[in-house]
């Protein structure tokens, strides 16, 4: 009897093609795809782009020594294009994962969104469409540029990204309206029960592990701000002054360019370690809510929890070690990222199995 | 819903809405101009150096430094406000799992909210010629957030909530 009530409750919570199911599937898929994209970007684009930017800056410094201000401008146009290439890819990665996190958060609050079932489904579909199109638009900005654009400074890819962003805002306003209805006890009322609150091993480990990861990230960030932020800013100015003061000595220019490249690398790995460990912590906490829907044996559920948390520590730790250990550390960091993706896909597989079981039960009941 | 959960969820939602509006205002009215000034001043520093106009080059480099100082902190403040707001909402959903008494949970939630507001605010003040006050607020705010998060982690690790 208790079992059948629980199954019924889970079925209502996770109705076929319901808003919560769409948001959970879509959210995990967006996060996994965004992380995979980040891994590919780190391996095939990041370092090459950094090298090319260094070369462009070297060309600018050589143009200064040769008193050629036109060549300086050409070099800086090239630096700008390289920074745009890198920046749009980083942004696509960050926005896809961010949209995934938001989708999971929206899945959590569905019981408190007092709108009709069809309105909630529509909002979920629009959110996922916006969450997919926003990073795609950002990614294309560098390649599409201003081609066939009716505007002077905004290209079609930017228009796509901005429209997708507006769509996300509209959905969030709609969800906010549903929450307001819930608070005021008006409207359609909640149609989905709250998420089951089992205090299982997986949930406790993901909650405490995720919070500990975020704590480590915060402490590291505080240390970075106190010890390195100002030192990095001062060092950048010293290097740039050195570059501008060169009077044609090619060796000195190369030394300064290398120092500049090393400084950018130091900043990049420290900020990446800080942000990734916090994001993984937040992901672990979000995934703790979904554990009742992961239809796998206890052994496999625990394996995926361990893989997720291990990858969440390995990636930022080895990103930090990249400057000391070079490519080896970079490879291990990428493997850490893949561990997180694998755990996500494993849990998603469990959620798919759960939905199959819920739908089969519903079919039998009919 | 307990007082601590309400504080985290509604405080987080309000902070998220405020930080999104702050970010939108910054993106529309300030960011593009700032980025243009930053890129333009660095390029000018090199161009002037190529023309051997050392004083102009120096001035352009100082403009670059000041613009970048402001830009980094404005973006940091915006992203930290939103990140902390999201964290508050997520923790709010599950805050009953923190195995402390209701008063302790409320104190932790309050520390999290105050720290999440004050820490990025201090970072913004660093760009408004109030560097000392800004730094003090940023340090105090981040310390509050760290203490609150540490207590939350301990609460999750302990047994059943009381």
Boltz contact constraints between the chains, C-beta under 6 A:
constraints:
  - contact:
      token1: [A, 60]
      token2: [B, 46]
      max_distance: 6.0
  - contact:
      token1: [A, 63]
      token2: [B, 50]
      max_distance: 6.0
  - contact:
      token1: [A, 64]
      token2: [B, 46]
      max_distance: 6.0
  - contact:
      token1: [A, 64]
      token2: [B, 49]
      max_distance: 6.0
  - contact:
      token1: [A, 64]
      token2: [B, 50]
      max_distance: 6.0
  - contact:
      token1: [A, 67]
      token2: [B, 50]
      max_distance: 6.0
  - contact:
      token1: [A, 68]
      token2: [B, 50]
      max_distance: 6.0
  - contact:
      token1: [A, 69]
      token2: [B, 47]
      max_distance: 6.0
  - contact:
      token1: [A, 69]
      token2: [B, 50]
      max_distance: 6.0
  - contact:
      token1: [A, 69]
      token2: [B, 51]
      max_distance: 6.0
  - contact:
      token1: [A, 72]
      token2: [B, 46]
      max_distance: 6.0
  - contact:
      token1: [A, 72]
      token2: [B, 47]
      max_distance: 6.0
  - contact:
      token1: [A, 72]
      token2: [B, 50]
      max_distance: 6.0
  - contact:
      token1: [A, 76]
      token2: [B, 43]
      max_distance: 6.0
  - contact:
      token1: [A, 108]
      token2: [B, 93]
      max_distance: 6.0
  - contact:
      token1: [A, 207]
      token2: [B, 156]
      max_distance: 6.0
  - contact:
      token1: [A, 208]
      token2: [B, 153]
      max_distance: 6.0
  - contact:
      token1: [A, 208]
      token2: [B, 156]
      max_distance: 6.0
  - contact:
      token1: [A, 208]
      token2: [B, 157]
      max_distance: 6.0
  - contact:
      token1: [A, 211]
      token2: [B, 152]
      max_distance: 6.0
  - contact:
      token1: [A, 211]
      token2: [B, 153]
      max_distance: 6.0
  - contact:
      token1: [A, 211]
      token2: [B, 156]
      max_distance: 6.0
  - contact:
      token1: [A, 212]
      token2: [B, 153]
      max_distance: 6.0
  - contact:
      token1: [A, 215]
      token2: [B, 149]
      max_distance: 6.0
  - contact:
      token1: [A, 215]
      token2: [B, 150]
      max_distance: 6.0
  - contact:
      token1: [A, 215]
      token2: [B, 153]
      max_distance: 6.0
  - contact:
      token1: [A, 218]
      token2: [B, 146]
      max_distance: 6.0
  - contact:
      token1: [A, 222]
      token2: [B, 142]
      max_distance: 6.0
  - contact:
      token1: [A, 237]
      token2: [B, 65]
      max_distance: 6.0
  - contact:
      token1: [A, 244]
      token2: [B, 49]
      max_distance: 6.0
  - contact:
      token1: [A, 244]
      token2: [B, 57]
      max_distance: 6.0
  - contact:
      token1: [A, 285]
      token2: [B, 90]
      max_distance: 6.0
